[in-house]
Amino acid sequence: MSIATPSVSFQPNGLLRSIPPYVFWELEARKHAHRAAGRTLLDLGIGSPDQPVPEVVVSHLQEAAGRRELSAYPPFRGHPELLAAASDYLFDRFGVATDPTRHFVSVAGSKEGLTELILALCEPGDVVLVPEIYYPVYVRASQLARAEPVLVPFTADGRLDLDAVDPALVARARVLIANYPCNPTTATVELADYARLVQFARAHGVLLVSDLAYAELGFDGYRPPSALQVPGAMDCTVELHTASKSFNMASFRVGFVVGNADVISALDTYRSNTGYGSASLPQIGAAAAFRNYRDIVPPIVAEYARRRDALVTAFTEAGWAPVTPKATMYLWQSIPAGFDDWGWVEHCMTTHGVVVTPGLAFGEAGRGRFRMSFVQPAEKLTDAARALARG
Ligand SMILES: Cc1ncc(COP(=O)(O)O)c(C=O)c1O
């Protein structure tokens, strides 16, 4: 007896099909093609930390792995050890007082947290104000919520030029996203800049979402501030923190959202309908990291600073004019004349075996620039920069 094979085909739904392919996928595909052709690549494309997970995190995890209660479903809002550690961290690092039971939700990384936040808050047709050069999930999550991402131009010094946004769009805005230190531009702000954003959010009934993914990666004494340091910010602000960059824990997928209690409650409602909370073990690891950030962070930052200096020196010696970043783990500069974005990326891979990220991965306003991540030792970065600068 033969069984007829039904002719069914399955596709992503119309909403997903309407969203253009992710540029980082395209970059992945191109890397695979080069590797399949036998080329060895130095990958500076993705900002995935290569330094080790801190010892104190490893030892806490070894002990936690045997803890019987950690095999049960986790509490929805987060494990109390992480929430308490996060609250203490915010006070010690930024002087921000929070209530671990009301102001926090632990999330599986800030990328996931941002998406959930936007899905929890936005109605179709709402406007989400996004920096014009942006971490891609800001726009994609808005599209998934059927909200309208509206790009906010930067001023020459990398601040958000909110006066340039059409007031009719501001009137429909539900969320304003800020990302300082900025990936990919590396722009930084001072507290006064956050005060302006908080004031805008309050005046327009908008939620300020501060993505502080690079909270600890400041150089030469620069320490990124938190938007929650602005007096009264809790009225209209939430902030995302992550263990990925500060503590080399990108694969653990753990971070937290902190801020306005009503927004946290909305996020909790969304998450409790779709999941079971974040995995407990990564939260225990992150709790150890946030508790010990004063010891963990300096050597990690010192290594990134060495790498930054190696890249900047090599490009400068070759006659380029790189801007020395004050924060993040990236160098962001112009693509040499004669190349478009993908042309330059292909050239770097084919001729020099170096993977860089095209600026258009961060939106049209990023076109003509490229990003290099400090995720290899300084000597390799020097070689890569010298090779690229040769053309
Ligand atoms: C600005 C920014 N926000 C969020 C993320 C996501 O980090 P996580 O690993 O916490 O999801 C990244 C990762 O590169 C980022 O650059």
The ligand as an SDF file (V2000), in Angstrom:
LIG
                    3D

 16 16  0  0  0  0  0  0  0  0999 V2000
   23.5710   47.4760   21.6590 C   0  0  0  0  0  0  0  0  0  0  0  0
   23.3320   46.0440   21.9220 C   0  0  0  0  0  0  0  0  0  0  0  0
   22.2470   45.6940   22.6130 N   0  0  0  0  0  0  0  0  0  0  0  0
   21.9610   44.4160   22.8930 C   0  0  0  0  0  0  0  0  0  0  0  0
   22.8070   43.4040   22.4570 C   0  0  0  0  0  0  0  0  0  0  0  0
   22.4320   41.9900   22.7670 C   0  0  0  0  0  0  0  0  0  0  0  0
   23.1110   41.5150   23.8340 O   0  0  0  0  0  0  0  0  0  0  0  0
   22.6330   40.2040   24.5950 P   0  0  0  0  0  0  0  0  0  0  0  0
   23.7190   39.2040   24.4140 O   0  0  0  0  0  0  0  0  0  0  0  0
   22.4270   40.6180   25.9980 O   0  0  0  0  0  0  0  0  0  0  0  0
   21.3420   39.7480   23.9590 O   0  0  0  0  0  0  0  0  0  0  0  0
   23.9520   43.7170   21.7310 C   0  0  0  0  0  0  0  0  0  0  0  0
   24.8350   42.6620   21.2280 C   0  0  0  0  0  0  0  0  0  0  0  0
   25.7120   42.8380   20.4430 O   0  0  0  0  0  0  0  0  0  0  0  0
   24.2140   45.0780   21.4570 C   0  0  0  0  0  0  0  0  0  0  0  0
   25.2980   45.4510   20.7650 O   0  0  0  0  0  0  0  0  0  0  0  0
  1  2  1  0
  2  3  1  0
  2 15  2  0
  3  4  2  0
  4  5  1  0
  5  6  1  0
  5 12  2  0
  6  7  1  0
  7  8  1  0
  8  9  2  0
  8 10  1  0
  8 11  1  0
 12 13  1  0
 12 15  1  0
 13 14  2  0
 15 16  1  0
M  END
$$$$
